[in-house]
Structure formats: C-alpha cells, structure tokens
Amino acid sequence: VFGLDPNRRPLEYIRNEFEERGEVIVDYATGLMWQQSGSKDWLSYEKAQQYVAELNRRKFAGYDDWRLPTIPELMSLLEPEKQANGLYINPIFDKKQQWCWSTDVRREKGEGSAQSAWDVSFGSGDVYWNLLDDYYVRCVRSGQ
C-alpha cells in the first residue's frame, strides 16, 4: 500500500523544491501548497474536518480550497534522513506537527469494526494507520 517498505517508509523520496511564502510553503516539485505550520493542537479526525472548514471559511492565505492531504502527498514531505530539526521533514516547516492526519480512511472488515485513518510521523519517518484519535493537521491545496 502506498509504496512502503517493510519499515513503513516510502520506497522512493521526492526531491522537493520549496519556496516559503509567509504562512505557506510551495513545492514546485509536486505542485502543492502547504500550511507552513498547521493545527496548534492535536485534533480528533472529526475536529480535523472542522479545522479544514474553518481555514476555508477564513480564506487562509487567500484561498478557500484547503483540504486534508492524501498519504502520498504527506509522504512527499518525508525526508530519507533526520534533518537539523530532528525530524524527517525539511526545517522550513514548523516542527510542532510531528504526526499528521491524512484524508485516507481505512475501514476494517466486519460489522461494527472501528474506523482508522492513515497518518505520517515526521518524528520516526514512517507511515501507519491509527484509530481516529488525536493528531495534528497540516493542510494542503493543489496549485501554486
């Protein structure tokens, strides 16, 4: 799933081309625009959806098409080695958001099974799924 090795790390890494623009980071390699930081607190998956809606209502950085990233999009931010900030993400990003939700939900088989969603850990550099607990949100939008 998602091109992961047995240690839950990407099989390939993207050579990003970041440009900081105030509260956002543009990646010319992927064509994505990211929040430089993200949510200041951990959010449940449900509250993460509300966070995105509020960003769009306020037109964060002048845009109203922010969304939760997919796992491949979040994986595009992972670095193969720890950076100067002690994380597997470029230091141009706020280091507080070490675990970030994706929009990719994983439904367990069987009636009444719990839902979970995929997330990325920039602290360990891996990808995994977790029950819909609390994690940070770093929103993304397509386009520069």
Accessible surface in RSA format (square Angstrom, percent):
REM  Atomic radii and reference values for relative SASA: ProtOr
REM  Chains: A
REM  Algorithm: Lee & Richards
REM  Probe-radius: 1.40
REM  Slices: 20
REM RES _ NUM      All-atoms   Total-Side   Main-Chain    Non-polar    All polar
REM                ABS   REL    ABS   REL    ABS   REL    ABS   REL    ABS   REL
RES VAL A   1   128.57  84.6  75.23  68.1  53.34 128.5  86.35  75.0  42.22 114.5
RES PHE A   2    63.29  31.7  34.15  21.2  29.14  75.8  47.55  28.8  15.74  45.0
RES GLY A   3    37.71  46.5   0.00   N/A  37.71  46.5  27.42  75.3  10.29  23.0
RES LEU A   4    38.78  21.6  15.59  11.2  23.19  58.3  15.59  10.9  23.19  62.4
RES ASP A   5    41.96  29.4  35.60  35.4   6.36  15.0  12.68  29.8  29.28  29.2
RES PRO A   6   137.13  99.9  99.49  90.7  37.64 136.8 112.87  93.2  24.26 150.8
RES ASN A   7   109.04  75.2  97.76  94.5  11.28  27.2  20.31  48.9  88.74  85.8
RES ARG A   8    96.21  40.4  96.18  49.0   0.03   0.1  24.34  33.3  71.87  43.6
RES ARG A   9    70.36  29.5  70.36  35.9   0.00   0.0  10.63  14.5  59.73  36.2
RES PRO A  10     6.42   4.7   1.21   1.1   5.22  19.0   1.21   1.0   5.22  32.4
RES LEU A  11   116.45  64.9  86.04  61.6  30.41  76.5  88.48  62.1  27.97  75.3
RES GLU A  12   152.01  87.3 133.13 100.7  18.88  45.0  50.79  98.2 101.22  82.6
RES TYR A  13    74.02  34.6  42.09  23.9  31.93  83.1  38.06  28.6  35.96  44.3
RES ILE A  14    74.42  42.3  61.20  45.6  13.22  31.9  64.75  46.6   9.66  26.2
RES ARG A  15   216.24  90.8 198.04 101.0  18.20  43.3  80.80 110.4 135.44  82.1
RES ASN A  16    27.08  18.7   3.67   3.5  23.41  56.4   3.10   7.5  23.98  23.2
RES GLU A  17   103.04  59.2  94.92  71.8   8.12  19.3  35.33  68.3  67.71  55.3
RES PHE A  18    43.57  21.8  10.21   6.3  33.36  86.8  10.21   6.2  33.36  95.5
RES GLU A  19    69.49  39.9  65.13  49.3   4.36  10.4  30.22  58.5  39.26  32.1
RES GLU A  20   101.83  58.5  78.27  59.2  23.56  56.1  18.67  36.1  83.16  67.9
RES ARG A  21    92.94  39.0  74.77  38.1  18.17  43.3  44.77  61.2  48.17  29.2
RES GLY A  22    62.12  76.6   0.00   N/A  62.12  76.6  44.06 120.9  18.06  40.4
RES GLU A  23   110.80  63.6 101.66  76.9   9.14  21.8  43.73  84.6  67.08  54.8
RES VAL A  24     5.89   3.9   5.89   5.3   0.00   0.0   5.89   5.1   0.00   0.0
RES ILE A  25     0.00   0.0   0.00   0.0   0.00   0.0   0.00   0.0   0.00   0.0
RES VAL A  26     0.00   0.0   0.00   0.0   0.00   0.0   0.00   0.0   0.00   0.0
RES ASP A  27     0.00   0.0   0.00   0.0   0.00   0.0   0.00   0.0   0.00   0.0
RES TYR A  28    92.30  43.1  71.19  40.5  21.10  54.9  61.19  46.0  31.11  38.3
RES ALA A  29    45.60  41.9   7.51  11.6  38.09  86.6  13.91  19.6  31.69  83.9
RES THR A  30    43.69  31.1  11.83  12.0  31.86  75.9  20.13  27.0  23.56  35.6
RES GLY A  31    21.16  26.1   0.00   N/A  21.16  26.1  15.35  42.1   5.81  13.0
RES LEU A  32    14.09   7.8  14.09  10.1   0.00   0.0  14.09   9.9   0.00   0.0
RES MET A  33     2.29   1.2   2.29   1.5   0.00   0.0   2.29   1.9   0.00   0.0
RES TRP A  34     0.00   0.0   0.00   0.0   0.00   0.0   0.00   0.0   0.00   0.0
RES GLN A  35     5.44   3.0   5.44   4.0   0.00   0.0   0.51   1.1   4.92   3.7
RES GLN A  36    42.44  23.7  42.41  31.0   0.03   0.1   5.39  11.5  37.05  28.1
RES SER A  37    38.78  32.8  37.93  50.6   0.86   2.0  10.13  21.6  28.65  40.1
RES GLY A  38    11.68  14.4   0.00   N/A  11.68  14.4   0.00   0.0  11.68  26.2
RES SER A  39     2.56   2.2   2.08   2.8   0.48   1.1   2.56   5.4   0.00   0.0
RES LYS A  40   153.79  75.0 148.03  90.8   5.76  13.7  92.93  83.6  60.87  64.8
RES ASP A  41    79.19  55.5  75.60  75.2   3.59   8.5  23.55  55.4  55.64  55.5
RES TRP A  42   114.69  46.0  98.98  47.9  15.71  36.9  92.85  49.5  21.83  35.4
RES LEU A  43    28.68  16.0  27.78  19.9   0.90   2.3  28.68  20.1   0.00   0.0
RES SER A  44    31.75  26.8  29.77  39.7   1.98   4.6  26.10  55.6   5.65   7.9
RES TYR A  45    21.36  10.0  20.87  11.9   0.49   1.3  19.26  14.5   2.10   2.6
RES GLU A  46   123.78  71.1 116.36  88.0   7.41  17.7  43.97  85.0  79.81  65.2
RES LYS A  47   117.81  57.5 115.91  71.1   1.90   4.5  59.17  53.3  58.63  62.5
RES ALA A  48     0.00   0.0   0.00   0.0   0.00   0.0   0.00   0.0   0.00   0.0
RES GLN A  49    82.70  46.2  76.39  55.8   6.32  15.0  40.88  87.0  41.82  31.7
RES GLN A  50   100.46  56.2  93.56  68.4   6.91  16.4  43.78  93.2  56.68  43.0
RES TYR A  51    48.32  22.6  41.21  23.4   7.10  18.5  42.42  31.9   5.89   7.3
RES VAL A  52    17.02  11.2  17.02  15.4   0.00   0.0  17.02  14.8   0.00   0.0
RES ALA A  53    61.67  56.7  50.80  78.4  10.87  24.7  57.49  81.0   4.18  11.1
RES GLU A  54    68.20  39.2  65.94  49.9   2.26   5.4  39.64  76.7  28.56  23.3
RES LEU A  55     2.34   1.3   2.06   1.5   0.28   0.7   2.06   1.4   0.28   0.7
RES ASN A  56    32.18  22.2  27.86  26.9   4.31  10.4  13.40  32.2  18.78  18.2
RES ARG A  57   172.05  72.2 141.86  72.3  30.19  71.9  77.96 106.5  94.09  57.0
RES ARG A  58   130.29  54.7 101.49  51.7  28.80  68.6  44.77  61.2  85.51  51.8
RES LYS A  59   118.23  57.7 110.87  68.0   7.36  17.5  56.99  51.3  61.25  65.2
RES PHE A  60    21.51  10.8  17.30  10.7   4.20  10.9  21.51  13.0   0.00   0.0
RES ALA A  61    44.56  41.0   8.15  12.6  36.40  82.8  25.59  36.0  18.96  50.2
RES GLY A  62    58.71  72.4   0.00   N/A  58.71  72.4  30.91  84.8  27.81  62.3
RES TYR A  63    71.10  33.2  68.80  39.1   2.30   6.0  41.58  31.2  29.53  36.4
RES ASP A  64    82.08  57.5  66.02  65.7  16.06  38.0   7.82  18.4  74.26  74.1
RES ASP A  65    70.04  49.1  58.06  57.8  11.98  28.3  39.41  92.8  30.63  30.5
RES TRP A  66     5.56   2.2   0.00   0.0   5.56  13.1   0.00   0.0   5.56   9.0
RES ARG A  67    75.48  31.7  75.12  38.3   0.35   0.8  53.29  72.8  22.19  13.4
RES LEU A  68     8.53   4.8   3.64   2.6   4.90  12.3   3.64   2.6   4.90  13.2
RES PRO A  69     0.00   0.0   0.00   0.0   0.00   0.0   0.00   0.0   0.00   0.0
RES THR A  70    41.42  29.5  41.42  42.0   0.00   0.0  38.54  51.8   2.88   4.4
RES ILE A  71     0.00   0.0   0.00   0.0   0.00   0.0   0.00   0.0   0.00   0.0
RES PRO A  72    72.83  53.1  63.82  58.2   9.01  32.7  66.04  54.5   6.79  42.2
RES GLU A  73    31.16  17.9  28.11  21.3   3.05   7.3  16.08  31.1  15.09  12.3
RES LEU A  74     0.00   0.0   0.00   0.0   0.00   0.0   0.00   0.0   0.00   0.0
RES MET A  75    20.79  10.8  16.97  11.2   3.82   9.1  17.11  14.5   3.68   4.9
RES SER A  76     5.54   4.7   2.58   3.4   2.96   6.8   5.32  11.3   0.23   0.3
RES LEU A  77     0.51   0.3   0.00   0.0   0.51   1.3   0.00   0.0   0.51   1.4
RES LEU A  78     1.84   1.0   0.17   0.1   1.68   4.2   0.17   0.1   1.68   4.5
RES GLU A  79    32.30  18.5  31.32  23.7   0.98   2.3   1.17   2.3  31.13  25.4
RES PRO A  80    63.35  46.2  53.96  49.2   9.38  34.1  54.10  44.7   9.24  57.4
RES GLU A  81   121.73  69.9 121.47  91.9   0.26   0.6  47.79  92.4  73.94  60.4
RES LYS A  82   121.21  59.1  98.21  60.3  23.00  54.8  47.09  42.4  74.12  79.0
RES GLN A  83    52.26  29.2  39.02  28.5  13.24  31.5   5.85  12.5  46.40  35.2
RES ALA A  84   108.21  99.5  57.36  88.5  50.85 115.7  71.50 100.7  36.71  97.2
RES ASN A  85    23.00  15.9   9.83   9.5  13.17  31.7  20.22  48.7   2.78   2.7
RES GLY A  86    35.80  44.1   0.00   N/A  35.80  44.1  28.82  79.1   6.98  15.6
RES LEU A  87     9.32   5.2   9.32   6.7   0.00   0.0   9.32   6.5   0.00   0.0
RES TYR A  88    27.39  12.8  27.39  15.6   0.00   0.0   2.81   2.1  24.58  30.3
RES ILE A  89     1.81   1.0   1.81   1.3   0.00   0.0   1.81   1.3   0.00   0.0
RES ASN A  90    42.23  29.1  42.23  40.8   0.00   0.0   0.22   0.5  42.01  40.6
RES PRO A  91    67.81  49.4  45.94  41.9  21.87  79.5  47.09  38.9  20.72 128.7
RES ILE A  92    43.24  24.6  29.68  22.1  13.56  32.7  38.82  28.0   4.42  12.0
RES PHE A  93     3.83   1.9   0.00   0.0   3.83  10.0   0.00   0.0   3.83  11.0
RES ASP A  94    47.96  33.6  40.02  39.8   7.93  18.8  12.29  28.9  35.67  35.6
RES LYS A  95   107.23  52.3 104.61  64.2   2.62   6.2  62.85  56.6  44.38  47.3
RES LYS A  96    95.59  46.6  83.25  51.1  12.34  29.4  59.75  53.8  35.84  38.2
RES GLN A  97     3.71   2.1   1.86   1.4   1.85   4.4   0.00   0.0   3.71   2.8
RES GLN A  98    48.27  27.0  48.27  35.3   0.00   0.0   0.27   0.6  48.01  36.4
RES TRP A  99    86.30  34.6  86.30  41.8   0.00   0.0  67.89  36.2  18.41  29.9
RES CYS A 100     0.00   0.0   0.00   0.0   0.00   0.0   0.00   0.0   0.00   0.0
RES TRP A 101     0.00   0.0   0.00   0.0   0.00   0.0   0.00   0.0   0.00   0.0
RES SER A 102     0.00   0.0   0.00   0.0   0.00   0.0   0.00   0.0   0.00   0.0
RES THR A 103    61.47  43.7  50.04  50.7  11.44  27.3  19.49  26.2  41.99  63.5
RES ASP A 104    34.59  24.2  30.32  30.2   4.26  10.1   9.09  21.4  25.49  25.4
RES VAL A 105    46.93  30.9  20.42  18.5  26.51  63.9  20.42  17.7  26.51  71.9
RES ARG A 106    73.34  30.8  68.75  35.0   4.59  10.9  17.49  23.9  55.84  33.8
RES ARG A 107   165.66  69.6 140.54  71.6  25.12  59.8  58.43  79.9 107.23  65.0
RES GLU A 108    60.50  34.7  44.62  33.8  15.87  37.8  19.91  38.5  40.59  33.1
RES LYS A 109   198.95  97.1 173.50 106.5  25.45  60.6 123.19 110.9  75.76  80.7
RES GLY A 110    58.36  72.0   0.00   N/A  58.36  72.0  36.97 101.5  21.39  47.9
RES GLU A 111   185.11 106.3 141.70 107.2  43.41 103.4  63.70 123.2 121.41  99.1
RES GLY A 112    80.88  99.7   0.00   N/A  80.88  99.7  41.97 115.2  38.91  87.1
RES SER A 113    46.98  39.7  16.65  22.2  30.34  69.9  14.09  30.0  32.89  46.1
RES ALA A 114    56.18  51.7  40.05  61.8  16.13  36.7  49.98  70.4   6.19  16.4
RES GLN A 115    75.12  42.0  65.45  47.8   9.67  23.0  22.56  48.0  52.56  39.9
RES SER A 116     0.12   0.1   0.12   0.2   0.00   0.0   0.12   0.3   0.00   0.0
RES ALA A 117     0.00   0.0   0.00   0.0   0.00   0.0   0.00   0.0   0.00   0.0
RES TRP A 118    31.55  12.7  31.55  15.3   0.00   0.0  22.93  12.2   8.61  14.0
RES ASP A 119     4.78   3.3   4.74   4.7   0.04   0.1   0.00   0.0   4.78   4.8
RES VAL A 120     0.00   0.0   0.00   0.0   0.00   0.0   0.00   0.0   0.00   0.0
RES SER A 121    11.48   9.7  11.25  15.0   0.23   0.5   8.11  17.3   3.37   4.7
RES PHE A 122     0.04   0.0   0.04   0.0   0.00   0.0   0.04   0.0   0.00   0.0
RES GLY A 123    22.04  27.2   0.00   N/A  22.04  27.2  13.01  35.7   9.03  20.2
RES SER A 124    48.27  40.8  41.92  55.9   6.35  14.6  44.36  94.5   3.91   5.5
RES GLY A 125     1.14   1.4   0.00   N/A   1.14   1.4   0.38   1.0   0.76   1.7
RES ASP A 126    18.77  13.2  18.44  18.4   0.34   0.8   1.47   3.5  17.30  17.3
RES VAL A 127     0.02   0.0   0.00   0.0   0.02   0.1   0.00   0.0   0.02   0.1
RES TYR A 128    86.48  40.4  85.86  48.9   0.62   1.6  49.47  37.2  37.01  45.6
RES TRP A 129    66.93  26.9  66.14  32.0   0.80   1.9  54.48  29.0  12.45  20.2
RES ASN A 130    39.53  27.3  37.36  36.1   2.16   5.2   3.64   8.8  35.89  34.7
RES LEU A 131    94.06  52.4  90.70  64.9   3.35   8.4  90.70  63.7   3.35   9.0
RES LEU A 132    60.43  33.7  38.42  27.5  22.01  55.3  39.12  27.5  21.30  57.3
RES ASP A 133    88.67  62.1  83.95  83.6   4.71  11.1  19.67  46.3  69.00  68.8
RES ASP A 134    62.83  44.0  60.23  59.9   2.60   6.1   9.42  22.2  53.41  53.3
RES TYR A 135    30.98  14.5  30.88  17.6   0.10   0.3   8.16   6.1  22.83  28.1
RES TYR A 136    18.54   8.7  18.54  10.5   0.00   0.0   0.76   0.6  17.77  21.9
RES VAL A 137     0.00   0.0   0.00   0.0   0.00   0.0   0.00   0.0   0.00   0.0
RES ARG A 138     0.28   0.1   0.28   0.1   0.00   0.0   0.00   0.0   0.28   0.2
RES CYS A 139     0.00   0.0   0.00   0.0   0.00   0.0   0.00   0.0   0.00   0.0
RES VAL A 140     0.00   0.0   0.00   0.0   0.00   0.0   0.00   0.0   0.00   0.0
RES ARG A 141    21.78   9.1  21.74  11.1   0.04   0.1   0.04   0.1  21.74  13.2
RES SER A 142    66.57  56.3  56.77  75.8   9.79  22.6  41.54  88.4  25.03  35.1
RES GLY A 143    32.65  40.3   0.00   N/A  32.65  40.3  29.86  82.0   2.79   6.2
RES GLN A 144    82.14  45.9  50.05  36.6  32.09  76.4  31.21  66.4  50.93  38.6
END  Absolute sums over single chains surface
CHAIN  1 A     7592.2       5960.8       1631.5       3798.7       3793.5
END  Absolute sums over all chains
TOTAL          7592.2       5960.8       1631.5       3798.7       3793.5
